[in-house]
Amino acid sequence: MGNAFRAGTLALVLVLSGCSTAASNPTIAPITSSATQSTPSVAPASTATPSPTPSPTQPAHPTTATAWAKAIRQPKTYKIVTITEKNDPNDSIGRPGKYIDAAAIFDKRVRCQSKLDITCGAKIEIYEDADGARARAAYIDSVIKAAPILGSEWHELAGPVLLRVSGKLRPSWAKAYRQAFRKIADS
């Protein structure tokens, strides 16, 4: 009994000393044996603010026009083109009061009239702020109302992001792009 008592006491001392070492140095974990039960320890509270990570049900908003375009692509989307200074048909990207990022969405159900414009299916334009996106949508609406021969288009806004969907698409097809956009914007 004496040896068993000493062995048990020694094991208890070793476990407790391991726990106190671990408590003073959080990088060292206490060693436990199957004969003893360990009490779960609480990690020290961190003063750093953790960066938010999107949950699977709440994805992060896309940060570029191309990422937005990829996020709302439809089964008939066959190409997405990032608009740059070199290929911008409006020569607007990066200019004061104009969009700072854009992407064209090509849909198989419409025939493109130009290389990278709204007639190809849809377009995402990102502005410096929400006011810029709203102003652009209002301007397009006023031009189309003044000259209906130019066609029509649908708009959806999410802060500084403007989705433009060609009026050449059937309303139900355009609705699919708009719903996909709203789903991301509302998340």
C-alpha positions, 0 to 999 in steps of 0.5 A: 500500500505504501508504494501504491500510495507514493506512486499515486501521489507522485502521479498527482504531483506530476499532473498538477505541476504539468497543469501549473506549467501549462497555466503559466505558459499557454503553449505547453499542454498538460500531460494527462494519463488515462488514470487521471481525469483532466479538467478542461482549461479555458484559453486566455481571452484575446484582445485582438479583434478577430476578422469576420469570416463568412458563414456558409449561409452568408457568403462574403460580397464579391469585391470586384465587378468580375467576381460579381459577374461570376457570382450571378452567372446563369446557365446561358452565360458563356463568357465574362470579360473584365473591362479595362482601360484598354478594352472599355467601349465607353472609355469611362473606367477610372475617370472622375464620376465614372465606374472604377471597375466593370465586367461584361456578361455574355448570354447565349440568348442575345446577339451582341451588337458591340464587343463589350456593351450591355447588348451582350447580356448584362454588365456590372459597374462599380462606382466610388460610392452608392451615389455614383451608382444611383446617378448612373442608373438615373442617367441611363433611365433618362436617356432611354426615356428620351430616346426609346429607340435605344432599347431598354434595360433593367437595373439593380443597385447594391451600394456602389454596385450597379447591375445592368441587364439588357432589355434584349433578354426576355423578362424572365431571363433578366429576372434570373440575373436580377434575383441572383444579384439581389440574393448576394446584395441582401446577404 
